[in-house]
């Protein structure tokens, strides 16, 4: 049965120094690396085992735990369950050559952006909007292949249809194999000998279309929606990129938004403020009746629950806060003025009284 002792895996003694441990690992990595043993599953498994063992023993704390308890306690008791072998690959191979070549094929199209303005009501309740965009779209003549009708792509001779080429480069471990996208076919693995006259071999053309997008309830000004596969088409049948929809919420004179709560100013007369009164208040869902409490001062705030904006990531809605503003009349007729003087006299309050060309103050007597 294969050994599970980390020191035996790396073929070193338990008192090995950190420097000799690193040398042993590099020696084994050179021997077992997948690029040095293409198609050898046993070597690939040993390479991972060696890399994981070195990852644990190269960390002083994890090595001490292993020496004491016989396992990598810091990794939850599993010496091979923690960390990433890809980190070891990246450290020694720059992230290149650790994977077998894979056919790349047509690449996705780029991302695109569009701005959409919505009203506060649409932001609060959600809305389906249609937007017009001009983007690269799959060519209707060649159906995205890039080939003239009746023809088909041929295998790229540079990469043998893999979409990537392998090159040898020098590293600290010696010569290593790296892979890069094929420059001749741009990573598609094929070449077009007779390009489509409409798209000139790209497999896409600019076109204007109308998209229907669902804007969820609760979005805020400045929010961005990411729509997968709704962006520009890729070259030669490649999948569409992403479309980013930037939302701006138009200002509303009636309300000021703070999170999911709304704030509204309601103007009332000083008699309504003093005596209390039912008033009509605008909400996003229509007009509601609000009972003003007697003796309400200007600046009093009354809350109406669940009349704000719907929560974007949960149930329920915010609240509506009504800020009362008491309006004092600037012009009074004689009857109104006499009634107010009587009230002031009854309350023993000092008021101004108009006499001829001037004003003078007197104390009203009860």
Number of C-alpha atoms within 10 A of each C-alpha: 3 5 8 13 14 24 18 13 19 22 14 15 11 11 8 12 12 13 9 12 20 15 12 17 22 19 12 17 22 18 15 21 21 24 19 16 14 12 11 13 11 11 18 19 14 17 21 20 18 24 24 22 22 22 21 24 23 17 11 11 14 19 22 16 18 20 14 11 11 14 22 23 17 15 15 11 15 11 23 21 11 15 13 12 18 16 14 18 19 13 10 16 19 14 14 15 21 22 13 13 15 10 16 16 19 20 18 19 22 16 18 17 14 14 12 13 14 17 15 23 18 21 24 22 18 19 16 11 14 13 14 11 15 12 17 21 23 27 25 13 18 25 15 24 27 30 26 21 14 7 15 17 17 12 17 19 13 17 21 14 21 22 27 26 18 14 12 12 10 11 12 10 13 9 14 19 17 22 18 14 18 22 13 17 22 17 22 26 25 25 21 20 14 16 21 23 13 17 22 15 22 22 28 29 19 14 12 11 12 11 12 10 14 12 18 18 18 24 26 19 18 13 11 17 18 15 15 12 15 19 25 25 28 22 27 28 24 20 20 22 20 20 19 18 20 16 20 19 18 14 13 11 7 13 20 16 17 12 13 21 20 22 19 19 17 18 17 19 17 18 14 19 22 15 13 17 17 12 15 13 17 17 18 17 10 9 11 13 11 16 12 19 16 13 14 19 14 17 13 15 17 15 14 17 12 14 21 26 28 23 19 18 10 8 7 14 18 20 18 25 20 22 17 21 19 20 14 10 8 5 7 10 7 8 9 11 13 12 11 14 18 15 14 17 16 12 12 13 14 14 14 12 13 9 8 6 5 7 9 9 10 10 12 17 12 11
